[in-house]
Amino acid sequence: RTRRAPLRLEPAHSVWRPEIMSEEVPAPPPAENPGAFPSQYDESGMTSFDKVEAELRGATLRLVCAMSTGETQEIDVSMGNDVAYAKGQLARATEIEYGRISFYLDDKLMFDPLSFFDFPSLCALSDAEKGQGVHVRVEIAPPAPA
């Protein structure tokens, strides 16, 4: 068996010259867009994904909730939200248990899994009418016995 000599890796420059390292190199001029890629945000601060998501959510719908307790609450939701989301918003605002709240539109129960797009009377409204407020009746069930 023959023995091989160990590999020696030579640096690219065999002679180190410290004077090269001490030279000052001017900084490049600042670029208009300092990132490697163009910004994904537009002038309003939204990404293209945000725009698609906003389009799918639909118009803002203001629900004017006439509660069985006599008070009125307003909640802002999107047409793409479901009734469960609006009930959750109302439950948080009023500190009433979610399970005790029922929404009625035109005296018809609004089921939780339905989105507001599922109600023809809401879809027929203009965006301005949706923003002004849609009246819904809210029934509050009595608390469960302890």
C-alpha atoms as one frame of an Amber mdcrd trajectory, in Angstrom:
protein
   0.000   0.000   0.000   1.160   3.445  -0.828   0.512   6.407   1.371  -0.903
   9.546  -0.127   0.130  12.969   0.968  -2.607  14.938   2.746  -4.508  17.421
   0.611  -3.470  21.005   1.092  -5.989  23.670   0.296  -4.350  26.824  -0.901
  -6.082  30.200  -0.468  -7.040  32.033  -3.629  -4.252  34.544  -2.941  -1.210
  32.878  -1.602   0.092  36.108  -0.096  -1.995  38.024   2.407  -1.787  41.751
   1.916  -3.192  43.705   4.879  -3.077  46.998   2.962  -5.914  45.743   0.748
  -8.058  45.063   3.792  -7.551  48.530   5.242  -8.664  50.436   2.141 -11.963
  52.256   2.572 -14.578  51.291   0.071 -17.332  53.854  -0.536 -20.863  52.701
   0.281 -23.183  52.202  -2.657 -25.827  54.921  -3.127 -29.150  54.171  -1.406
 -31.685  52.554  -3.682 -35.301  53.682  -3.940 -36.443  50.203  -2.973 -33.870
  48.820  -0.533 -35.379  45.319  -0.536 -34.383  42.572  -2.893 -37.960  42.303
  -4.131 -40.599  44.942  -4.796 -42.975  45.617  -1.942 -46.020  43.390  -1.799
 -48.076  46.208  -0.243 -49.859  48.902  -2.211 -50.275  52.546  -1.229 -53.216
  51.675   1.079 -51.141  49.043   2.918 -52.998  46.039   1.481 -51.486  43.025
  -0.230 -53.103  41.384  -3.226 -54.233  38.587  -0.892 -55.877  41.164   1.406
 -57.788  42.561  -1.580 -59.055  39.118  -2.611 -60.045  38.335   0.968 -61.915
  41.651   1.321 -63.752  40.976  -1.938 -64.807  37.521  -0.728 -65.938  38.874
   2.654 -68.316  41.207   0.893 -69.725  44.540   1.946 -69.873  45.681   5.533
 -73.252  45.061   7.094 -74.375  46.986  10.152 -76.837  44.996  12.234 -79.116
  47.061  14.459 -80.119  44.529  17.084 -83.437  45.223  18.821 -83.006  43.102
  21.908 -85.850  41.549  23.873 -84.471  43.406  26.922 -85.493  46.689  25.276
 -82.011  47.967  24.466 -80.473  48.335  21.002 -76.981  47.230  20.013 -75.173
  47.770  16.710 -72.657  45.292  15.318 -70.612  45.575  12.134 -70.038  42.336
  10.222 -69.292  41.386   6.623 -71.806  39.785   4.304 -69.498  36.738   4.154
 -69.596  36.261   7.932 -72.019  33.749   9.369 -74.770  34.336  11.897 -72.669
  32.588  14.551 -69.971  35.262  14.175 -72.521  38.072  14.665 -73.997  36.321
  17.691 -70.503  35.979  19.120 -69.870  39.699  18.622 -73.145  40.535  20.355
 -72.396  38.085  23.187 -69.037  39.774  23.801 -70.516  43.276  23.685 -73.382
  42.485  26.068 -71.768  39.728  28.178 -74.769  37.481  27.470 -74.087  33.782
  26.954 -73.830  32.915  23.281 -76.290  29.995  23.534 -79.055  32.262  24.838
 -79.048  34.549  21.759 -81.298  34.072  18.707 -81.442  36.409  15.697 -84.607
  36.953  13.640 -84.813  38.713  10.280 -88.321  39.391   8.988 -89.613  37.238
  11.880 -87.638  34.217  10.617 -84.920  32.560  12.698 -81.407  33.144  11.361
 -79.567  29.812  11.732 -75.951  29.847  12.919 -74.188  28.160   9.993 -75.741
  30.477   7.395 -73.790  33.441   6.098 -75.500  36.747   5.490 -75.221  36.025
   1.747 -77.780  33.242   2.355 -80.548  35.772   3.092 -82.099  37.103  -0.139
 -83.509  40.192   1.559 -79.978  41.209   2.626 -78.460  40.495  -0.786 -81.060
  42.741  -2.421 -79.882  45.774  -0.410 -77.350  48.227  -1.810 -73.985  48.592
  -0.061 -75.111  51.984   1.283 -78.262  50.446   2.791 -76.195  47.664   4.370
 -73.914  50.242   5.952 -76.807  52.307   7.305 -78.169  49.393   9.256 -80.405
  46.371   8.971 -82.816  45.770  11.828 -82.846  42.314  13.370 -84.804  41.140
  16.360 -82.781  39.451  19.069 -84.427  37.085  21.535 -82.575  36.336  24.751
 -83.490  33.010  26.336 -83.638  32.838  30.130 -80.457  31.601  31.823 -80.114
  27.863  32.269 -80.947  26.657  35.787 -77.887  26.120  37.913
